[in-house]
């Protein structure tokens, strides 16, 4: 991996960092970029020591969506190219949501289209600069939502609000997105990088198995019956109670100290 690669990937002390690295193109997504993103996410799946993933974009914008110049350049072959790009995008989004480690998206500038807005909706937690903007945008250019937005956005904001956002394409401010439940935290732009890193490190210090189980329960609980959810919760809690991290957590509370989790 070099500094010129479209997506950068690194791991340090249990925290993986995936950086969208086409700043000159506002991190717009072409097929090559999406393949690199997918490979970075798959690398997270293959590294058991990862406890959290921080997803960022270099430059003024988090991600401007699809690379319209790359699409238009294919002319009559654009549908074939779009199919390839969309397949990589779907794999990337699915890979993020299926990661055991929580994913934190850090957003500055625009998060637009299936690429930018879709990655935000697929993340587990989102922190945004106060100047950030969010735009679905698909129907505005005669397309339909992709990157799983037709599923993830209604889960975040409800069906009626999601329908309005996807049909009318408002530009949402960071505060709008926070009020709707798309964003968790809003910070001054100058503090975004440090605040994102501190939050990601805080999450990475948690008990990995408990975090993974909680993420799985929250995801699987959507659309399921209360009875089946309660049964799965009970099974999971019983299983976690036998881990070293659970014993450490209880001991830390009793001894009034910070816990040290080892992932077992």
C-alpha positions as CSV (number, residue, x, y, z in Angstrom):
1,X,0.0,0.0,0.0
2,X,1.3,3.4,-1.0
3,X,0.2,7.0,-0.2
4,X,-1.2,7.2,-3.7
5,X,-3.6,4.2,-3.3
6,X,-7.3,5.1,-3.5
7,X,-8.0,3.7,-0.1
8,X,-5.5,3.5,2.8
9,X,-5.6,0.9,5.6
10,X,-3.7,0.6,8.8
11,X,-4.1,-1.1,12.2
12,X,-2.7,0.1,15.5
13,X,-3.5,-1.2,19.0
14,X,-6.7,-2.8,17.9
15,X,-8.0,0.2,15.9
16,X,-8.2,-0.2,12.2
17,X,-8.3,3.0,10.1
18,X,-9.8,3.0,6.6
19,X,-9.1,6.3,4.7
20,X,-10.8,7.2,1.4
21,X,-7.9,8.7,-0.5
22,X,-9.1,10.4,-3.6
23,X,-9.1,13.9,-2.1
24,X,-8.7,15.6,-5.5
25,X,-11.9,14.0,-6.7
26,X,-13.8,14.5,-3.4
27,X,-13.3,10.8,-2.8
28,X,-15.8,10.0,-5.6
29,X,-16.1,6.3,-6.2
30,X,-15.1,4.5,-9.4
31,X,-14.8,0.8,-9.8
32,X,-11.1,0.7,-8.9
33,X,-11.7,2.8,-5.8
34,X,-14.6,0.5,-4.7
35,X,-12.5,-2.6,-5.2
36,X,-9.8,-1.2,-3.0
37,X,-12.4,-0.2,-0.3
38,X,-13.8,-3.7,-0.4
39,X,-10.4,-5.2,0.0
40,X,-9.6,-3.0,3.0
41,X,-12.9,-4.0,4.7
42,X,-12.2,-7.7,4.0
43,X,-8.8,-7.2,5.6
44,X,-10.6,-6.1,8.8
45,X,-12.6,-9.4,8.7
46,X,-9.3,-11.2,8.5
47,X,-7.7,-9.5,11.5
48,X,-9.1,-10.9,14.7
49,X,-7.3,-8.3,16.8
50,X,-9.3,-5.4,15.5
51,X,-11.7,-3.9,18.1
52,X,-13.0,-0.9,16.2
53,X,-12.8,0.6,12.7
54,X,-12.5,4.3,12.0
55,X,-13.7,5.3,8.5
56,X,-12.5,8.7,7.2
57,X,-12.1,10.6,4.0
58,X,-9.2,12.8,3.1
59,X,-9.6,16.3,1.8
60,X,-12.6,18.7,1.9
61,X,-15.3,16.1,1.5
62,X,-15.9,12.7,3.1
63,X,-17.3,11.3,-0.1
64,X,-19.1,12.9,-3.1
65,X,-20.7,9.6,-4.2
66,X,-20.2,8.0,-7.5
67,X,-17.6,9.3,-9.9
68,X,-19.9,10.7,-12.6
69,X,-16.9,11.4,-14.9
70,X,-15.8,7.8,-14.8
71,X,-19.4,6.7,-15.5
72,X,-20.0,9.1,-18.4
73,X,-16.7,8.1,-20.0
74,X,-18.0,4.6,-20.6
75,X,-20.7,5.9,-23.0
76,X,-23.0,3.1,-24.1
77,X,-21.0,0.7,-21.9
78,X,-21.9,2.6,-18.8
79,X,-24.5,0.0,-17.6
80,X,-21.8,-2.8,-17.6
81,X,-19.4,-0.5,-15.7
82,X,-22.1,0.5,-13.2
83,X,-22.9,-3.2,-12.5
84,X,-19.3,-3.8,-11.6
85,X,-19.0,-0.7,-9.4
86,X,-22.3,-1.5,-7.7
87,X,-21.3,-5.0,-7.0
88,X,-18.1,-3.8,-5.2
89,X,-20.1,-1.1,-3.4
90,X,-22.7,-3.7,-2.1
91,X,-19.9,-6.0,-1.0
92,X,-18.2,-3.1,0.8
93,X,-21.4,-2.0,2.6
94,X,-22.3,-5.6,3.5
95,X,-18.8,-6.1,4.8
96,X,-19.0,-3.1,7.1
97,X,-22.3,-4.1,8.6
98,X,-21.2,-7.7,9.1
99,X,-17.9,-6.8,10.9
100,X,-17.9,-7.8,14.5
101,X,-16.0,-4.6,15.4
102,X,-18.0,-1.4,15.6
103,X,-17.5,1.0,12.7
104,X,-17.3,4.8,13.3
105,X,-17.6,7.1,10.4
106,X,-16.0,10.6,10.6
107,X,-17.6,13.0,8.2
108,X,-16.5,16.4,6.9
109,X,-17.8,18.3,3.9
110,X,-20.2,16.4,1.8
111,X,-21.4,12.8,2.3
112,X,-23.4,12.4,-0.9
113,X,-25.0,9.7,-3.0
114,X,-24.9,5.9,-2.5
115,X,-21.1,6.1,-1.8
116,X,-21.0,8.9,0.8
117,X,-24.5,8.8,2.3
118,X,-24.6,5.0,2.0
119,X,-21.4,4.5,4.0
120,X,-22.7,6.8,6.7
121,X,-25.9,4.9,7.0
122,X,-24.0,1.6,7.1
123,X,-21.7,2.7,9.9
124,X,-22.6,1.8,13.5
125,X,-21.7,5.3,14.8
126,X,-21.2,8.7,13.1
127,X,-19.4,11.8,14.2
128,X,-19.6,14.9,11.9
129,X,-18.1,18.3,11.6
130,X,-20.6,21.1,12.2
131,X,-20.1,22.1,8.6
132,X,-20.8,18.7,7.2
133,X,-23.6,18.1,4.6
134,X,-25.6,15.0,3.7
135,X,-27.4,14.3,0.5
136,X,-29.0,11.2,-0.9
137,X,-29.3,12.5,-4.4
138,X,-30.1,9.4,-6.4
139,X,-33.5,10.3,-7.7
140,X,-32.3,13.7,-8.6
141,X,-30.2,12.2,-11.4
142,X,-32.8,9.6,-12.4
143,X,-31.3,6.8,-10.4
144,X,-32.5,4.8,-7.3
145,X,-30.8,4.5,-4.0
146,X,-28.0,2.0,-3.7
147,X,-25.4,1.0,-1.0
148,X,-28.3,-0.4,1.0
149,X,-29.7,3.0,1.7
150,X,-33.3,1.8,0.9
151,X,-32.9,-0.5,3.9
152,X,-30.6,1.3,6.3
153,X,-32.1,4.8,6.1
154,X,-35.7,3.7,7.1
155,X,-34.2,1.8,10.0
156,X,-32.4,5.0,11.2
157,X,-35.1,7.6,10.7
158,X,-38.4,5.7,10.0
159,X,-40.2,5.0,6.8
160,X,-42.0,8.3,6.3
161,X,-38.9,10.4,6.8
162,X,-36.7,8.1,4.7
163,X,-39.3,8.4,1.9
164,X,-39.2,12.1,2.0
165,X,-35.4,12.3,2.1
166,X,-35.0,9.9,-0.8
167,X,-37.7,11.4,-3.0
168,X,-37.0,15.1,-2.5
169,X,-33.2,15.0,-1.8
170,X,-32.8,17.8,0.7
171,X,-29.3,18.9,1.7
172,X,-29.2,18.0,5.4
173,X,-26.9,19.9,7.7
174,X,-24.9,18.1,10.4
175,X,-27.5,19.3,13.0
176,X,-30.4,18.1,10.8
177,X,-28.7,14.7,10.5
178,X,-28.2,14.5,14.2
179,X,-31.8,15.5,14.9
180,X,-33.0,12.7,12.5
181,X,-30.7,10.1,14.1
182,X,-28.3,9.7,11.2
183,X,-25.5,11.3,13.1
184,X,-24.5,10.7,16.8
185,X,-22.2,13.6,17.5
186,X,-21.5,17.0,16.0
187,X,-18.2,18.8,16.7
188,X,-16.5,21.9,15.4
189,X,-14.7,21.1,12.2
190,X,-11.3,21.9,13.7
191,X,-11.8,19.3,16.3
192,X,-13.2,16.5,14.1
193,X,-10.0,14.5,13.6
194,X,-9.0,14.4,17.2
195,X,-12.5,13.9,18.5
196,X,-13.1,11.0,16.1
197,X,-9.8,9.3,17.1
198,X,-10.5,9.7,20.8
199,X,-14.0,8.2,20.4
200,X,-12.7,5.3,18.3
201,X,-10.0,4.5,20.8
202,X,-12.5,4.7,23.6
203,X,-14.7,2.1,21.8
204,X,-11.7,0.0,20.9
205,X,-10.9,-0.2,24.6
206,X,-14.2,-2.0,25.3
207,X,-14.8,-5.8,25.6
208,X,-14.6,-7.1,22.0
209,X,-16.9,-10.0,22.4
210,X,-19.5,-7.9,24.2
211,X,-19.4,-5.2,21.6
212,X,-19.7,-7.7,18.8
213,X,-22.6,-9.4,20.4
214,X,-24.4,-6.1,21.1
215,X,-23.9,-5.1,17.4
216,X,-25.3,-8.5,16.3
217,X,-28.3,-8.3,18.6
218,X,-29.2,-4.8,17.5
219,X,-29.0,-5.7,13.8
220,X,-30.8,-9.0,14.1
221,X,-33.5,-7.5,16.3
222,X,-34.8,-5.3,13.5
223,X,-37.9,-6.9,12.1
224,X,-37.8,-9.8,14.5
225,X,-40.4,-10.7,17.1
226,X,-39.9,-9.6,20.8
227,X,-40.0,-13.2,21.9
228,X,-37.2,-14.3,19.5
229,X,-35.1,-11.2,20.5
230,X,-35.5,-11.9,24.2
231,X,-34.5,-15.5,23.7
232,X,-31.4,-14.5,21.7
233,X,-30.5,-11.9,24.3
234,X,-30.7,-14.4,27.1
235,X,-28.5,-16.9,25.2
236,X,-26.0,-14.3,24.4
237,X,-25.8,-12.9,27.9
238,X,-25.3,-16.4,29.3
239,X,-22.6,-17.1,26.8
240,X,-20.8,-13.8,27.6
241,X,-20.9,-14.4,31.3
242,X,-18.4,-17.2,30.9
243,X,-15.7,-14.9,29.4
244,X,-12.7,-13.6,31.0
245,X,-13.7,-10.1,30.0
246,X,-17.0,-10.4,31.9
247,X,-15.2,-11.5,35.0
248,X,-12.7,-8.6,34.6
249,X,-15.6,-6.1,34.2
250,X,-17.2,-7.2,37.4
251,X,-13.9,-7.2,39.3
252,X,-13.2,-3.7,38.0
253,X,-16.5,-2.4,39.3
254,X,-16.0,-4.0,42.7
255,X,-12.5,-2.7,42.9
256,X,-13.4,0.7,41.5
257,X,-10.8,0.7,38.7
258,X,-10.8,0.8,34.9
259,X,-11.1,-2.6,33.3
260,X,-8.5,-4.2,31.1
261,X,-10.3,-6.3,28.4
262,X,-8.4,-9.0,26.5
263,X,-11.0,-10.3,24.1
264,X,-11.5,-13.7,25.8
